[in-house]
Amino acid sequence: MPFITLRDNAELYYKDWGNKTGPVVLFSHGWPLNADNWEAQMFFLANQGYRTIAHDRRGHGRSEQTWENNDIDSWADDLSELVEKLDLKDMTVVGHSTGGSELVRYCARHGTTRVKKMVLISANVPCLIKTDRTPNGIDVSILDGFRSAMEKDRAQFFRDVPTGPFFSFNRPHATISQGLIEAWFQQGMQAGFKASYDTTLSWHNYYGDDFKELDIPVLLLQGDDDQIVPIQTGVLEAIKLAKQGTLKVYPGGAHALPNLNAEEVNNDLLNFLKS
């Protein structure tokens, strides 16, 4: 399997699918998942002639479970090492949820010389929690509850999240996929406890200052029934800060757009890539 060795000797896993000489699309996954969650998008775009790459963030999936460096700046630096190692250029980067904030911080720390476009899907940008600058954010007590639930019984909590708010399977008349629930649970439990726990601390950060400095086109996708990153916290705030932003709202869409709305997301990505 493909790995790179990072500056602290941690091993980072990545997938590299499709045309090795084609345009590059790099994906960054959400919490507490891994590169496997992008398979619908990677398979689709690889069959369209693109080179699609996705990594397992440190502590997640097949990457090494480090005790230290499970924070946004370290993830951005990890990503930079992967990009430099593979010598990726003219990339379109696509992030879901926490992966979106990782990409925004990556560009803030390492610039956009290798990035030409960005797509943020259900991303916690500019900030998930309620602050003076983000009055529509969620109360920090909700994240405290996440951490308490993980400490008490992570396995049960990682059943409750996909069964309920992540896919909006708790809504009346929802079409429930047991397969998606099981896939989420398996990916979540494959992640290290420390990395899963520390990731929730990254949701306290404000990414608006990084985001508003982006000098590249950004496509923002979000469902208006997102129960993890509510729309008034996410894209409706982010679009106000974007220099070159395009917003698309999926009516009734849940947090898990890449899974539940795969065909529409795939086509939106392809159109943006060709624009």
C-alpha positions in Angstrom: 0.0 0.0 0.0 1.3 3.6 -0.7 2.6 5.5 2.3 4.9 8.4 2.9 7.0 8.9 6.0 6.3 12.3 7.6 8.8 14.6 9.4 8.1 13.0 12.7 8.5 9.5 11.1 4.7 8.9 11.2 3.4 6.9 8.2 0.6 8.5 6.1 -1.5 6.4 3.8 -2.9 7.6 0.5 -4.8 6.4 -2.5 -3.8 7.4 -6.0 -6.4 6.4 -8.7 -6.9 7.2 -12.3 -4.8 8.8 -15.0 -1.4 9.6 -13.5 -0.9 12.3 -16.1 -4.4 13.7 -15.8 -5.6 16.8 -13.9 -5.2 16.3 -10.2 -8.1 16.3 -7.8 -7.1 15.8 -4.1 -9.7 14.9 -1.5 -9.7 15.4 2.3 -12.1 13.4 4.4 -14.3 14.3 7.3 -14.4 13.1 10.9 -13.8 10.3 11.9 -13.6 8.7 8.5 -10.8 8.1 5.9 -10.1 8.1 2.2 -12.6 5.3 1.6 -15.5 7.8 2.1 -14.5 9.4 -1.2 -14.7 6.3 -3.3 -17.8 7.4 -5.2 -16.2 10.7 -6.3 -12.7 9.2 -6.9 -14.1 6.4 -9.1 -16.3 8.7 -11.1 -13.6 11.3 -11.8 -10.9 8.7 -12.4 -13.1 7.3 -15.1 -13.3 10.8 -16.6 -9.6 11.0 -17.0 -8.6 12.7 -13.7 -5.9 11.7 -11.3 -7.7 11.4 -7.9 -5.8 11.3 -4.6 -7.1 10.9 -1.1 -5.2 10.4 2.2 -6.1 9.0 5.6 -5.4 11.8 8.0 -2.9 10.9 10.7 -4.6 8.8 13.3 -7.3 7.7 10.9 -7.7 4.7 8.6 -4.5 3.1 7.7 -2.2 6.0 8.7 -0.2 5.8 11.9 -2.0 6.6 15.2 0.3 9.2 16.7 -0.3 10.6 20.2 1.0 14.0 19.2 0.2 16.4 16.3 -3.5 15.7 15.9 -4.2 19.3 15.2 -5.1 21.5 12.3 -1.6 22.9 11.7 0.0 19.5 11.7 -2.7 18.1 9.3 -2.0 21.0 6.9 1.8 20.3 7.1 1.2 16.6 6.6 -0.8 17.4 3.5 2.0 19.7 2.3 4.5 16.9 2.6 2.2 14.6 0.6 1.8 17.2 -2.1 5.5 17.9 -2.3 6.4 14.2 -2.3 4.0 13.5 -5.2 4.9 16.8 -6.8 1.3 17.7 -7.4 0.5 20.8 -9.3 -2.6 22.7 -10.6 -4.7 20.7 -8.1 -8.4 21.1 -7.4 -8.8 20.3 -3.7 -12.0 18.9 -2.3 -12.8 18.8 1.4 -15.8 17.4 3.4 -16.6 18.7 6.8 -13.3 18.7 8.9 -11.5 18.1 5.6 -12.6 21.5 4.4 -11.0 23.3 7.3 -7.8 21.2 6.7 -7.6 22.5 3.1 -8.3 26.1 4.1 -5.5 25.9 6.7 -3.2 24.2 4.2 -3.6 27.0 1.8 -3.0 29.6 4.6 0.2 27.9 5.7 1.6 26.8 2.4 0.0 29.0 -0.2 -1.9 28.3 -3.4 0.9 27.9 -5.9 -0.1 24.3 -6.3 -3.8 24.8 -6.0 -6.0 26.3 -8.7 -9.5 25.6 -7.2 -11.2 24.5 -4.0 -14.5 22.7 -3.2 -15.8 22.7 0.3 -18.7 20.3 1.1 -20.6 20.7 4.4 -17.4 22.3 5.8 -17.1 23.8 9.3 -15.8 27.1 7.8 -15.6 29.8 9.1 -16.3 28.4 12.5 -18.6 25.7 14.0 -19.1 27.1 17.4 -20.8 30.3 18.6 -18.4 33.2 19.1 -18.6 36.9 18.9 -17.7 36.7 15.2 -20.0 33.7 14.5 -23.2 34.3 16.5 -25.0 31.6 14.5 -22.7 28.8 15.6 -23.6 25.9 17.8 -23.1 26.0 21.5 -19.8 24.7 22.7 -21.6 22.4 25.1 -22.6 20.2 22.2 -19.0 19.5 21.5 -18.4 18.8 25.1 -21.1 16.3 24.9 -19.4 14.6 21.9 -16.2 14.2 23.9 -18.1 12.9 27.0 -19.9 10.4 24.9 -16.7 9.2 23.3 -15.1 8.7 26.7 -18.1 6.9 28.1 -18.7 4.5 25.1 -17.1 5.4 21.8 -18.5 2.4 20.0 -22.1 3.2 20.9 -21.5 6.9 20.1 -20.2 5.9 16.7 -23.4 3.9 16.1 -25.6 6.9 17.2 -24.0 9.5 14.9 -24.5 7.7 11.6 -27.9 6.3 12.7 -29.0 9.8 13.4 -27.7 13.2 12.4 -24.8 12.5 10.1 -27.0 11.0 7.3 -30.3 12.6 8.7 -31.6 9.1 9.1 -33.5 10.4 12.2 -35.8 12.4 9.9 -39.3 11.1 9.2 -39.6 9.2 6.0 -35.8 8.9 5.6 -34.6 6.1 3.4 -32.1 4.4 5.7 -29.1 2.6 4.4 -27.7 0.1 6.9 -24.7 -0.2 4.6 -23.8 3.4 5.0 -24.2 3.2 8.8 -21.9 0.2 8.9 -19.3 1.8 6.7 -19.3 4.9 8.8 -19.0 2.8 12.0 -16.2 0.7 10.6 -14.2 3.7 9.4 -14.8 5.5 12.7 -13.6 2.6 14.8 -10.6 2.2 12.6 -9.5 5.7 13.6 -7.5 6.1 16.8 -9.3 7.3 19.9 -6.8 10.1 20.5 -7.1 11.4 16.9 -10.9 11.2 17.0 -11.0 13.0 20.3 -8.5 15.7 19.3 -10.3 16.4 16.1 -13.3 17.7 18.0 -11.0 20.4 19.5 -10.2 21.6 16.0 -13.9 22.5 15.6 -13.4 25.3 18.1 -11.1 27.2 15.7 -12.1 30.2 13.6 -11.0 29.7 10.0 -12.6 32.8 8.5 -9.3 34.8 8.5 -7.6 32.0 6.5 -10.6 31.6 4.2 -11.1 35.2 3.2 -7.5 35.4 2.0 -8.0 32.6 -0.6 -7.1 33.9 -4.1 -8.7 30.9 -6.0 -12.2 30.0 -7.0 -14.1 28.2 -4.3 -17.3 26.1 -4.8 -19.4 25.7 -1.6 -21.9 22.9 -1.4 -24.2 22.3 1.6 -27.5 20.8 2.4 -30.1 23.0 4.1 -30.9 20.1 6.5 -27.3 19.6 7.7 -27.6 18.6 11.3 -23.8 18.5 11.9 -22.8 21.9 10.4 -26.0 23.9 10.2 -26.3 25.9 7.0 -26.4 29.2 8.9 -23.2 28.3 10.6 -21.5 27.0 7.4 -21.9 28.2 3.8 -24.2 31.2 4.5 -21.4 32.7 6.6 -18.5 31.4 4.4 -19.9 32.9 1.2 -19.8 36.3 2.7 -16.1 36.0 3.1 -15.2 34.4 -0.2 -13.4 36.5 -2.8 -14.3 34.1 -5.6 -17.1 32.0 -4.1 -20.0 30.1 -5.7 -22.7 28.7 -3.5 -25.0 25.7 -4.1 -27.5 24.6 -1.6 -29.0 21.1 -1.8 -32.7 21.3 -0.7 -33.3 18.8 2.1 -29.6 17.8 1.9 -28.0 16.2 5.0 -24.3 16.5 6.1 -23.3 13.5 4.1 -23.7 14.9 0.6 -20.9 12.8 -0.9 -22.7 9.7 0.1 -26.4 10.5 -0.1 -26.2 12.8 -3.1 -23.2 11.1 -4.9 -24.5 11.5 -8.4 -25.3 15.2 -8.0 -22.1 16.0 -6.2 -20.1 14.1 -8.8 -21.6 16.2 -11.6 -21.2 19.4 -9.7 -17.5 18.6 -9.2 -17.0 17.7 -12.9 -18.7 20.9 -14.1 -16.6 23.0 -11.7 -13.4 21.2 -12.9 -14.3 22.0 -16.5 -15.3 25.6 -15.8 
